[in-house]
């Protein structure tokens, strides 16, 4: 993930219910591409995994998603290639969050015209230790 971080920026965040969300921008470098010069599928999935997980920061507190949990499923669907040099926007939202499980959704769109490039459904389990009772 460290090679992705310099290209990843938070654009907007909203903790408004019912679906808190965070929007990130990302510019694809050559180091993120496959042999065809497009964003590698594994890189797309890793980005969406990380970014959808970061949406949990909006609701986390001690004992409630403070460690961002662990992935149960990550389903990524690719619609269009994302060539090197392209800037994309990723909107990541919390669809449902409970004490132990949550459902997240991420969309990746071309910044220039909003064309849908990739989507993901991400389900996670909370693994936080029980908060200490004082």
FENKABEL-V949649 format. One record per pair of residues at least 12 apart in sequence whose ideal C-beta (glycine too) atoms are under 6 Angstrom apart, sorted by the first residue. I is the first residue (numbers start at 1). J is the second residue. D is the distance in Angstrom with one decimal. If there is no record, write none. Layout:
i = [I	I]
j = [J	J]
d = [D	D]
//
This chain:
i = [7	7	8	8	9	10	11	11	15	19	19	20	20	21	22	22	22	23	23	24	24	25	26	27	28	28	28	30	33	37	37	38	38	38	39	44	45	48	48	49	51	51	52	52	52	52	53	55	55	56	59	62	63	63	65	66	67	69	69	69	69	70	70	71	72	72	73	74	75	76	77	78	79	79	80	82	87	88	88	89	89	90	90	91	92	93	100	101	102	103	104	105	106	107]
j = [26	27	24	26	25	24	23	25	58	93	94	58	94	93	54	55	92	89	91	51	90	89	88	87	82	84	86	84	84	83	84	81	82	83	82	118	76	106	120	74	90	92	92	104	106	122	68	92	94	68	97	131	128	131	126	128	128	124	125	126	127	125	127	124	123	125	123	122	121	120	119	118	116	117	117	117	111	108	111	109	111	106	108	107	106	105	126	125	124	123	122	121	120	119]
d = [5.4	5.0	5.8	5.1	5.0	5.9	4.5	5.1	4.4	4.7	6.0	4.2	4.9	3.7	5.9	4.9	5.2	5.9	4.9	5.1	4.6	5.6	5.3	4.7	5.8	5.2	5.2	4.9	5.1	5.8	5.5	4.0	5.7	5.4	3.9	5.3	4.6	4.3	4.2	5.6	5.1	4.8	4.4	4.1	4.5	4.4	4.8	4.5	5.3	5.2	5.7	5.0	5.5	3.5	5.6	5.3	5.3	4.0	5.5	4.7	5.8	5.6	5.5	5.7	4.5	5.4	4.6	5.2	4.6	4.6	5.1	5.3	5.5	5.7	4.9	5.4	4.4	5.2	6.0	5.2	5.2	5.8	5.0	5.1	4.5	5.5	5.1	5.9	5.2	5.5	4.2	5.9	4.5	5.2]
//
